[in-house]
Amino acid sequence: MKTNTMDTKTINVLNPLLEPFNTLHDTAPFPKLKNEHYLPAFQEAIKQAKAEIQAVIDNPAQPTFGNTVEAMEATGQRLSIIRGIFFNLNSAETNDEMQQIAQEVAPMLAEFGNDISLNEELFARVKAVYEQKDQLELTTEQQTLLDNSYQSFVRNGANLSADDKESYRQITAELSKLGLQFQQNVLAETNAFELHLTREDELAGLPDFVREAAALTARQKNKEGWIFTLQHPSFIPFMKYSDRRDLREQLFRASSRKGNQDNEYDNKEIIRKILELKLQKAKLLGYKTHADFKLERRMAETPAKVASFLDELHQASKPFAQNDLAEVQQFANENGFEGTIERWDWAYYSEKLKNARYGFNEEEVKPYFQLENVARGIFGLAQKLYKLEFKENKQIDVYHPDVKAYEVFNNQGEFIAVLYMDFFPRESKRSGAWMTDYRSQYVEKGVNKRPHISIVCNFTKPTETKPSLLTFDEVTTFLHEFGHALHGMLSQCRYASTSGTNVYWDFVELPSQMHENWAYEKEWLDQFAVHFETGEKLPEELIHKIVAAKNFQAGYFQERQLSFGMLDMAYHTQQEALREPVAQFEAKAMKPTELLKPVDGALMSTAFSHIFAGGYDAGYYSYKWAEVLDADAYSIFQQNGIFDQDTADSFRQNILEKGGSEHPMVLYKRFRGQEPTVDALLERSGLKK
């Protein structure tokens, strides 16, 4: 890592992270940022935040909600901005030096957090306010902030003994580094592999769009032929279309061994350490397991409720999943395949079966989903439902040439948010798709500070002859992340910590998953889905095929999602440190849902970034939990009309604008009128007998 020999005063004067940004909407000045700015910026911002916290502690007046809880909420704003910029870029546009800085900064931030939560004087002030909460005239959001603040202290060690506080500090510092290392290892393993093909016969079965993308990748790497990688836009089409079973196996094995190759990027020992430290932390705080600790502040509340929920869905979907497997096996055998379907055969024969049954294949629909048109359609959906307008503004700085920045306005012309959109894979970006923010929405001195939101994806790149043409799955992914973005952009809360997506973890996926439903609606598709060459609208016949194929292998895919949730809960309900090999533990945890034969060396856990580096620990079930909510919620749009203004207004006012300012079930019932059941999900998925 580079070191900066300038004195601190000089660094601060020259450091753009420590000066007013003086940009449109105070957006991050990305072009000015250099790696050498980050460490001194963090050091100075932590120093400033500590001084702000100390001022709260030193206030001679009796503790009140205003001079203690609200005052604490207002501290550390500069640090929050710097943290958001650095860690967002470390996911979307990283390099070796940034990753080293992250390893240095993470324990600093953990120590700073501990200095707050373990400060006895500060906790005493918060506790004094909390103990008189019933006598205070607080708004609902203020009550939530007070409760969150008090619980945050308790759940972060405020009541521990001096010795236990020291142990807590060590545990949290180590965990902050391990999660980063896990993610960095997965990225390194993803980038390390390429399937380099040089003969035409090796491309058998691959559509032109797949070949062209692979040829472009090869040219970008200054190589002849075609290169396939472990990035989803490359990996998934190859597994679906390649006739070369040997090459499918090679690519599958490479993907399934990430973090499990006994090399410098191996994650097995990191998993063991993370689990042990989380369990130690939970027990220090008085909980049996890490899951008990996490679920206390979730809609699900307890591991037992999660287990019951997952099992209810498992019992419903397992017979359908077994039937899905039998159908694929039979179809493969009828089409000349001998033997038992392996994991590298599944996508290939499933795609052929879907095409045979519904006449649906991705190659046929992709020309109608040009990325720019899909974006226009999604913006149009937001305009219809929520009266939003999106205007690209090239004066807003971006961090990579692929990124576009938009100003978002309401129908009165009022500024609502900045939206960054970053669509294409690159080696400096982790895989997957996510929404994040560079600034949350909050109110400061009567001024509504509007949020800076970002959507990051890994979609199919444009080639020399074709624009970026999305698969149908990528269209639904775009809608998913845009739903998260709406949750952030439309927030109308008073405090940053209760705004936007700062909600219970098993509620956060409701807006994202609900907006996926419009992908199956002809009325919406008709507004933007046209052939990129001819301008012809997506034929009604193809829309019928999309809808008809919607529940294709719904049982299989539900079991797959449930297997991830069950694995997550198995890890985090352990009451002792993990002793058995990770592979053995994983196999046992996922056995109830397994349909295909295990593969030697294949391991889900060592690349399971969601639960070991992404905050979904003891929370992966929330995708299915929120799917129950979204199926139930969308049924109201189906009843009233998918563009019904009253329904959209209610969803906006009761869900999207409220963030985490109230308990999520209160918000949901205010919109829906009742608590949800799994029935709507099972009916929508065709899994109800």
C-alpha positions in Angstrom: 0.0 0.0 0.0 1.2 3.5 -0.7 2.1 5.7 2.2 1.6 9.4 2.2 4.5 11.4 3.8 2.7 14.8 3.8 1.6 16.1 7.2 -2.0 15.7 8.3 -2.9 19.4 7.8 -1.7 19.4 4.2 -3.5 16.1 3.5 -6.7 17.5 4.9 -6.5 20.6 2.8 -5.9 18.6 -0.4 -8.2 15.7 0.4 -11.5 16.1 -1.5 -13.2 13.7 0.9 -12.7 16.2 3.8 -13.8 19.3 1.9 -17.3 20.4 0.8 -17.9 18.6 -2.4 -19.3 21.7 -4.2 -21.0 19.5 -6.8 -24.5 19.3 -8.1 -26.7 17.9 -5.2 -23.5 17.4 -3.2 -22.7 14.2 -5.1 -19.4 12.4 -4.7 -16.6 14.0 -6.7 -15.4 10.6 -8.1 -12.8 11.9 -10.6 -10.9 13.7 -7.8 -10.7 10.7 -5.6 -7.4 8.8 -5.3 -6.5 5.8 -3.2 -4.2 7.9 -1.0 -7.1 10.0 0.1 -9.1 7.3 1.8 -7.0 6.3 4.9 -6.3 9.9 6.1 -10.0 10.8 5.3 -11.2 7.9 7.5 -8.8 8.9 10.3 -9.9 12.5 10.3 -13.6 11.8 10.0 -13.4 9.3 12.9 -11.6 12.0 14.9 -14.4 14.5 14.0 -17.1 12.0 14.8 -15.5 11.2 18.2 -15.5 14.9 19.1 -19.2 15.2 18.1 -20.0 12.2 20.3 -18.0 13.7 23.2 -20.0 16.9 22.9 -23.2 14.8 23.5 -21.7 13.2 26.5 -20.4 16.5 27.9 -23.7 18.3 27.6 -24.4 19.5 31.2 -28.2 19.5 30.7 -30.3 16.5 31.7 -30.6 13.9 29.0 -33.5 14.5 26.6 -34.6 13.0 23.4 -33.3 16.1 21.6 -29.9 16.6 23.2 -29.1 12.9 23.4 -30.9 10.6 20.9 -31.3 13.2 18.1 -28.0 14.7 18.8 -26.3 11.3 18.4 -28.2 10.6 15.2 -26.7 13.8 13.8 -23.1 12.8 14.5 -20.6 11.3 12.1 -22.2 12.5 8.9 -18.8 13.1 7.2 -17.7 9.6 8.2 -20.9 8.1 6.8 -20.4 9.8 3.4 -16.7 8.6 3.2 -17.7 5.1 4.3 -20.4 4.9 1.7 -18.1 6.1 -1.1 -15.2 3.8 -0.2 -17.1 0.6 0.4 -19.4 1.0 -2.5 -16.4 1.5 -4.8 -14.7 -1.5 -3.2 -17.6 -3.6 -4.4 -18.1 -1.9 -7.8 -14.7 -0.6 -8.9 -12.0 -2.0 -6.7 -8.3 -2.8 -7.1 -5.6 -4.5 -5.0 -4.7 -1.3 -3.2 -8.3 -0.5 -2.2 -8.7 -4.0 -0.9 -5.6 -3.6 1.3 -7.0 -0.2 2.5 -10.3 -1.9 3.3 -8.5 -4.5 5.5 -6.9 -1.6 7.4 -10.0 0.5 7.7 -12.4 -2.2 8.7 -11.0 -2.7 12.2 -10.7 1.1 12.7 -14.4 1.4 12.0 -15.2 -1.6 14.3 -13.2 0.1 17.1 -15.0 3.4 16.6 -18.4 1.6 16.7 -17.3 -0.1 19.9 -16.1 3.1 21.4 -19.7 4.4 21.0 -21.7 1.3 22.0 -19.4 0.5 25.0 -19.3 4.0 26.4 -20.9 3.9 29.8 -21.6 7.7 30.0 -23.3 7.8 26.6 -25.3 4.7 27.3 -26.4 6.2 30.7 -27.8 9.2 28.9 -29.7 7.1 26.3 -31.0 4.8 29.0 -32.2 7.7 31.0 -34.3 8.9 28.0 -35.5 5.4 27.2 -36.7 4.8 30.8 -39.0 7.8 30.5 -40.2 7.1 26.9 -43.8 6.6 28.1 -43.9 10.1 29.4 -42.4 11.7 26.3 -44.6 13.1 23.5 -42.8 11.5 20.6 -43.9 10.9 17.0 -44.0 7.2 15.9 -40.7 7.7 14.1 -39.1 9.3 17.1 -40.3 6.4 19.2 -38.7 4.0 16.7 -35.4 5.9 16.8 -35.3 5.9 20.6 -36.1 2.2 20.7 -33.5 1.4 18.0 -30.9 3.5 19.8 -31.4 1.9 23.1 -31.5 -1.6 21.6 -28.4 -0.9 19.6 -26.4 -0.2 22.7 -27.7 -3.3 24.5 -27.1 -5.5 21.4 -23.6 -4.1 21.0 -22.4 -4.9 24.4 -23.3 -1.9 26.6 -24.3 -4.1 29.5 -21.2 -6.3 29.4 -18.5 -6.4 32.1 -15.2 -4.7 31.5 -13.5 -8.0 30.6 -16.3 -9.0 28.3 -16.3 -5.6 26.6 -12.7 -6.2 25.7 -13.5 -9.6 24.3 -16.3 -8.1 22.3 -14.0 -5.5 20.8 -11.6 -8.2 19.7 -14.4 -10.3 18.2 -15.9 -7.4 16.2 -12.6 -6.2 14.9 -11.7 -9.7 13.6 -15.1 -10.2 12.1 -14.9 -6.9 10.2 -11.7 -8.2 8.5 -12.8 -11.7 7.8 -16.0 -10.7 5.9 -13.9 -8.5 3.6 -11.4 -11.2 3.1 -14.1 -13.7 2.2 -15.5 -11.4 -0.5 -12.1 -10.6 -1.9 -11.3 -14.3 -2.2 -14.5 -14.9 -4.1 -13.7 -12.1 -6.5 -10.2 -13.3 -7.0 -11.4 -16.9 -7.8 -14.0 -15.6 -10.2 -11.4 -13.5 -12.1 -8.8 -16.3 -12.1 -10.7 -18.7 -14.3 -11.3 -18.5 -18.0 -12.5 -21.1 -20.5 -10.5 -20.3 -23.6 -11.9 -21.9 -26.8 -10.2 -21.8 -30.2 -12.2 -24.2 -32.4 -15.7 -23.8 -33.9 -16.7 -27.3 -32.9 -16.2 -26.3 -29.2 -19.1 -23.7 -29.7 -21.7 -26.3 -30.8 -25.2 -25.2 -29.6 -24.2 -21.7 -28.6 -26.4 -18.9 -30.1 -24.8 -16.1 -32.0 -25.2 -13.6 -29.1 -23.3 -15.9 -26.8 -20.5 -16.5 -29.3 -20.2 -12.8 -30.1 -19.9 -11.8 -26.4 -17.2 -14.5 -25.8 -15.3 -13.3 -28.9 -15.4 -9.7 -27.5 -14.1 -10.9 -24.2 -11.2 -12.7 -25.9 -10.3 -9.6 -27.9 -10.4 -7.5 -24.8 -7.9 -9.9 -23.3 -5.8 -9.8 -26.5 -6.5 -13.4 -27.3 -7.8 -15.3 -30.3 -11.0 -17.3 -30.3 -13.6 -17.1 -27.5 -13.4 -16.8 -23.7 -16.0 -17.8 -21.2 -15.8 -16.7 -17.6 -17.5 -17.3 -14.3 -19.4 -14.0 -14.5 -23.1 -14.7 -14.9 -23.7 -13.2 -18.3 -21.0 -15.6 -19.6 -21.5 -18.6 -17.4 -25.3 -19.0 -17.5 -25.8 -19.0 -21.3 -22.9 -21.4 -21.8 -24.5 -23.8 -19.3 -27.9 -23.5 -21.0 -26.9 -23.8 -24.6 -23.6 -25.6 -25.1 -23.9 -29.0 -26.7 -20.4 -29.9 -25.3 -21.1 -31.7 -22.1 -17.4 -32.0 -21.3 -17.0 -28.2 -21.4 -20.2 -27.6 -19.4 -18.7 -29.9 -16.8 -15.4 -28.1 -16.8 -17.1 -24.7 -16.4 -19.5 -26.0 -13.7 -16.7 -27.5 -11.7 -14.7 -24.2 -11.8 -17.7 -22.2 -10.7 -18.6 -24.6 -7.9 -15.1 -24.7 -6.4 -14.7 -21.0 -5.8 -13.1 -20.6 -2.4 -12.5 -24.4 -2.1 -9.3 -25.1 -3.8 -6.9 -25.2 -0.8 -5.0 -22.2 -2.1 -4.4 -18.6 -1.0 -8.1 -17.8 -1.7 -9.6 -20.7 0.2 -12.5 -19.7 2.4 -13.1 -22.8 4.5 -11.1 -21.7 7.5 -12.5 -18.2 7.2 -16.0 -19.7 7.4 -15.0 -21.6 10.5 -13.6 -18.5 12.1 -16.5 -16.3 11.2 -19.0 -18.8 12.7 -17.0 -19.3 15.8 -16.6 -15.5 16.4 -20.3 -14.9 15.8 -21.3 -17.6 18.2 -18.9 -16.2 20.8 -20.4 -12.7 20.3 -23.9 -14.1 20.7 -23.1 -15.9 23.8 -21.4 -12.9 25.3 -24.6 -11.0 24.8 -26.7 -13.7 26.4 -28.1 -15.6 23.4 -27.9 -19.3 22.6 -27.0 -18.9 19.0 -26.2 -16.2 16.5 -29.6 -16.8 14.9 -31.3 -16.1 18.2 -29.4 -12.8 18.3 -30.1 -11.7 14.8 -33.8 -12.7 14.6 -34.8 -10.8 17.7 -34.9 -7.7 15.5 -36.6 -9.4 12.5 -40.3 -10.0 11.6 -39.7 -13.7 12.0 -38.5 -13.2 15.6 -37.1 -16.7 16.4 -35.2 -19.6 14.7 -38.2 -21.8 15.4 -40.5 -19.6 13.4 -38.0 -19.5 10.5 -37.6 -23.3 10.6 -41.4 -23.8 10.6 -41.8 -21.3 7.7 -39.1 -23.0 5.6 -40.4 -26.4 6.3 -44.0 -25.4 5.3 -42.8 -24.2 1.9 -40.5 -27.3 1.6 -43.3 -29.7 2.2 -45.4 -27.9 -0.4 -42.7 -27.7 -3.1 -40.7 -31.0 -2.7 -43.2 -33.2 -4.7 -43.3 -30.6 -7.5 -39.5 -30.4 -7.5 -39.2 -34.2 -7.7 -41.6 -34.2 -10.6 -39.6 -31.4 -12.3 -36.4 -33.6 -12.1 -38.3 -36.7 -13.4 -39.5 -34.7 -16.4 -36.1 -33.4 -17.3 -34.6 -36.8 -16.9 -37.2 -38.4 -19.1 -36.9 -35.6 -21.7 -33.1 -36.0 -21.8 -33.4 -39.8 -22.2 -36.0 -39.4 -25.0 -33.5 -37.1 -26.8 -30.6 -39.5 -26.8 -29.0 -38.8 -23.4 -27.9 -41.9 -21.5 -27.3 -42.0 -17.8 -28.4 -39.8 -14.9 -28.7 -36.1 -15.2 -25.8 -34.3 -13.5 -25.6 -30.7 -12.3 -23.9 -29.5 -15.5 -26.8 -31.1 -17.5 -29.7 -29.5 -15.6 -29.7 -26.0 -17.2 -29.1 -27.5 -20.7 -31.9 -30.0 -20.7 -34.3 -27.7 -18.8 -33.9 -25.0 -21.4 -34.6 -27.5 -24.2 -37.6 -28.9 -22.3 -39.0 -25.4 -21.7 -38.6 -24.6 -25.4 -40.3 -27.9 -26.4 -43.2 -27.3 -24.0 -43.8 -23.6 -24.4 -41.9 -22.7 -27.5 -40.0 -20.3 -25.2 -36.3 -19.6 -25.4 -34.2 -16.7 -24.3 -32.6 -16.3 -27.8 -36.1 -15.6 -29.2 -37.0 -12.9 -26.7 -33.7 -11.2 -26.1 -33.9 -9.0 -29.3 -37.0 -7.3 -27.7 -35.2 -6.4 -24.5 -32.5 -3.9 -25.5 -31.1 -2.5 -22.3 -31.9 1.1 -23.1 -35.5 0.2 -23.9 -35.9 -1.8 -20.7 -34.6 1.1 -18.8 -37.1 3.4 -20.5 -39.9 0.9 -19.7 -38.9 0.8 -16.0 -38.7 4.5 -15.8 -42.1 4.6 -17.4 -43.4 2.2 -14.8 -42.1 4.5 -12.1 -43.8 7.5 -13.8 -47.1 5.7 -14.1 -47.2 4.4 -10.5 -45.3 7.1 -8.6 -45.2 10.1 -10.9 -41.4 10.2 -11.2 -39.3 11.6 -14.1 -35.7 10.6 -14.8 -33.3 12.9 -16.6 -29.7 11.8 -17.3 -27.2 14.5 -16.3 -23.7 14.1 -17.6 -22.6 16.9 -15.3 -22.9 14.5 -12.3 -19.6 12.8 -11.7 -19.4 9.0 -12.1 -16.8 6.5 -11.1 -16.5 4.5 -14.4 -17.4 5.3 -18.0 -20.1 2.6 -18.0 -22.0 4.4 -15.2 -24.9 6.8 -16.0 -26.2 9.3 -13.5 -29.8 10.6 -13.4 -31.7 13.3 -11.6 -35.1 12.1 -10.4 -38.0 14.5 -10.1 -41.7 14.3 -9.1 -44.5 15.5 -11.2 -44.3 18.9 -9.6 -40.7 19.2 -10.8 -39.3 18.8 -7.3 -35.9 17.1 -7.0 -36.3 13.6 -5.5 -33.0 11.8 -5.8 -29.8 11.0 -7.7 -29.8 7.6 -9.3 -26.6 5.9 -10.6 -26.9 2.9 -12.9 -23.9 0.6 -13.4 -24.8 -2.4 -15.6 -21.9 -4.3 -17.0 -19.4 -6.9 -15.5 -15.7 -6.1 -15.2 -12.9 -7.6 -13.1 -13.0 -4.7 -10.7 -16.6 -5.5 -9.8 -18.0 -8.3 -7.7 -20.6 -10.6 -9.2 -24.4 -10.3 -8.7 -26.7 -7.3 -8.6 -27.4 -4.9 -5.8 -28.8 -1.5 -4.8 -26.9 0.7 -2.4 -26.7 4.4 -1.5 -24.1 7.0 -1.3 -26.3 9.2 0.9 -29.5 8.3 2.7 -32.5 10.6 2.9 -32.9 12.6 6.1 -34.1 16.0 7.3 -31.5 18.5 8.6 -32.6 21.9 10.1 -35.9 21.7 8.1 -34.2 20.8 4.8 -35.1 17.4 3.3 -31.7 16.0 2.2 -32.5 13.8 -0.8 -30.8 10.5 -1.3 -28.1 9.3 -3.8 -29.0 5.8 -4.9 -27.1 3.3 -7.0 -28.1 0.2 -8.9 -25.2 -2.1 -9.7 -25.7 -5.2 -12.0 -23.7 -7.6 -14.2 -25.8 -7.6 -17.4 -24.9 -8.8 -20.9 -22.5 -6.4 -22.5 -23.1 -4.8 -25.9 -20.9 -6.2 -28.7 -19.5 -4.7 -31.9 -22.6 -5.5 -33.8 -25.4 -5.7 -31.2 -26.5 -3.5 -28.3 -26.9 -4.9 -24.8 -29.8 -7.4 -25.1 -31.1 -8.7 -21.8 -32.4 -12.1 -21.0 -35.8 -12.3 -19.4 -34.1 -13.1 -16.1 -32.0 -10.0 -16.4 -35.2 -7.9 -17.0 -36.6 -9.2 -13.7 -33.3 -8.6 -12.0 -33.4 -5.0 -13.2 -37.0 -4.6 -11.9 -35.8 -6.2 -8.6 -33.0 -3.8 -8.0 -35.1 -0.9 -9.2 -37.7 -1.8 -6.5 -35.0 -1.5 -3.9 -34.0 1.9 -5.5 -37.6 3.2 -5.2 -37.5 2.3 -1.5 -34.4 4.5 -1.2 -35.4 7.3 -3.5 -39.0 7.8 -2.3 -38.1 7.8 1.4 -39.8 10.7 3.4 -38.4 10.1 6.9 -36.8 12.4 9.4 -33.7 10.4 10.3 -31.1 8.7 8.1 -31.1 5.6 10.3 -34.8 5.0 9.8 -35.1 6.0 6.1 -35.1 4.1 2.9 -34.0 0.5 3.1 -33.0 0.7 6.7 -35.8 -1.7 7.6 -36.0 -5.2 9.2 -34.0 -7.5 7.0 -36.9 -9.8 6.2 -38.9 -6.8 5.0 -36.4 -5.2 2.7 -37.1 -7.5 -0.2 -40.8 -6.7 -0.4 -40.5 -3.7 -2.8 -37.8 -5.4 -4.9 -39.7 -8.6 -5.4 -43.1 -7.1 -5.8 -41.9 -5.0 -8.8 -40.7 -8.1 -10.6 -44.4 -9.0 -11.2 -44.8 -6.4 -13.9 -42.4 -8.4 -16.1 -45.2 -10.8 -16.8 -47.8 -8.1 -17.7 -48.6 -7.5 -21.4 -49.9 -4.1 -20.6 -46.4 -3.0 -19.4 -44.3 -5.0 -21.9 -46.3 -3.4 -24.7 -44.9 0.0 -23.7 -41.3 -0.6 -24.4 -40.4 -4.1 -25.7 -39.6 -3.7 -29.4 -37.2 -5.6 -31.6 -33.9 -3.7 -31.6 -33.5 -3.9 -35.4 -37.1 -3.8 -36.8 -38.9 -1.8 -34.1 -41.6 -4.5 -34.1 -43.4 -4.9 -30.8 -42.9 -8.0 -28.7 -45.5 -10.3 -30.3 -48.5 -11.3 -28.2 -47.6 -14.9 -28.9 -44.2 -14.4 -27.2 -45.8 -12.7 -24.2 -48.1 -15.7 -23.8 -45.1 -17.9 -23.9 -43.3 -15.9 -21.2 -46.4 -16.0 -19.0 -47.0 -19.7 -19.7 -43.4 -20.5 -18.8 -43.5 -18.4 -15.6 -44.0 -21.4 -13.3 -41.8 -23.7 -15.2 -39.9 -25.8 -12.6 -41.3 -23.6 -9.8 -40.9 -26.5 -7.4 -37.3 -27.1 -8.3 -36.4 -23.4 -8.0 -38.2 -23.0 -4.7 -36.4 -26.0 -3.3 -33.1 -24.5 -4.4 -33.9 -21.2 -2.6 -35.0 -23.1 0.5 -31.8 -25.1 0.5 -29.8 -21.8 0.8 -32.0 -20.7 3.6 -31.7 -24.0 5.4 -28.0 -24.0 5.0 -27.8 -20.5 6.4 -29.9 -21.4 9.4 -28.0 -24.6 10.0 -24.8 -22.7 10.3 -26.2 -20.0 12.5 -28.2 -22.1 14.9 -25.1 -24.0 16.0 -24.5 -23.8 19.7 -20.9 -25.0 19.5 -18.0 -24.1 17.1 -18.0 -25.9 13.8 -15.9 -29.1 14.2 -16.7 -31.1 11.1 -15.5 -30.3 7.6 -17.4 -27.5 5.9 -18.3 -29.8 3.0 -19.7 -32.5 5.3 -21.8 -29.9 7.2 -23.1 -28.4 4.1 -24.1 -31.7 2.6 -26.0 -32.6 5.8 -27.8 -29.3 6.0 -28.9 -29.3 2.3 -29.8 -33.0 2.1 -33.6 -32.5 2.6 -33.8 -30.4 -0.5 -31.2 -32.1 -2.7 -32.4 -33.5 -6.0 -29.2 -34.1 -8.0 -26.2 -36.1 -7.2 -23.4 -34.4 -5.2 -20.2 -33.4 -7.1 -16.8 -33.9 -5.6 -15.2 -30.6 -4.8 -18.4 -28.6 -5.3 -19.2 -26.4 -2.4 -21.8 -23.7 -2.0 -20.6 -22.3 1.3 -17.2 -21.1 0.2 -18.7 -18.6 -2.3 -21.9 -17.9 -0.2 -21.1 -14.2 0.1 -24.7 -13.3 1.1 -24.3 -14.9 4.5 -20.5 -14.6 5.1 -19.9 -11.1 3.7 -23.2 -9.6 2.7 -25.3 -9.2 5.9 -27.8 -12.0 5.2 -26.4 -14.2 8.0 -29.4 -15.9 9.7 -31.4 -14.0 7.1 -31.4 -15.7 3.8 -34.9 -17.0 4.5 -36.0 -13.4 4.0 -36.1 -13.8 0.2 -38.9 -16.4 0.6 -40.4 -14.5 3.5 -40.7 -11.4 1.4 -41.9 -13.4 -1.6 -45.0 -14.3 0.6 -45.4 -10.6 1.3 -44.9 -9.6 -2.4 -47.4 -12.2 -3.7 -50.0 -11.1 -1.2 -49.3 -7.4 -1.9 -49.4 -7.7 -5.7 -52.7 -9.5 -5.6 -54.2 -6.0 -4.7 -52.7 -4.6 -7.9 -54.1 -7.5 -9.8 -57.6 -7.0 -8.3 -57.6 -3.2 -8.8 -55.5 -2.9 -12.0 -51.7 -3.1 -12.4 -51.5 0.7 -12.9 -54.3 1.6 -10.4 -53.3 5.0 -9.0 -55.0 4.5 -5.6 -53.2 1.2 -5.0 -49.9 2.7 -6.1 -50.4 5.7 -3.9 -51.1 3.5 -0.9 -48.0 1.3 -1.6 -45.9 4.4 -1.9 -47.3 6.2 1.2 -47.4 3.1 3.5 -44.3 1.2 2.4 -41.9 3.1 0.1 -42.0 6.5 1.9 -42.0 5.1 5.5 -38.6 3.2 5.5 -38.1 1.7 8.9 -39.9 4.5 10.8 -42.5 1.9 12.0 -42.7 -1.8 12.6 -43.0 -3.4 9.1 -46.1 -5.5 9.9 -47.9 -2.3 11.0 -46.9 -0.7 7.7 -47.9 -3.8 5.7 -51.3 -4.2 7.3 -51.9 -0.5 6.7 -51.4 -1.1 3.0 -52.9 -4.6 2.7 -55.5 -4.6 5.4 -54.4 -7.9 6.9 -51.4 -10.1 7.6 -50.2 -12.2 4.7 -50.3 -16.0 4.4 -48.3 -18.4 2.2 -51.4 -19.1 0.1 -50.9 -16.3 -2.4 -47.3 -17.4 -3.1 -48.2 -21.1 -3.5 -51.1 -20.2 -5.9 -48.9 -17.8 -7.9 -46.2 -20.4 -8.2 -48.6 -23.2 -9.1 -47.5 -25.2 -6.0 -50.9 -25.4 -4.3 -52.6 -28.8 -4.7 
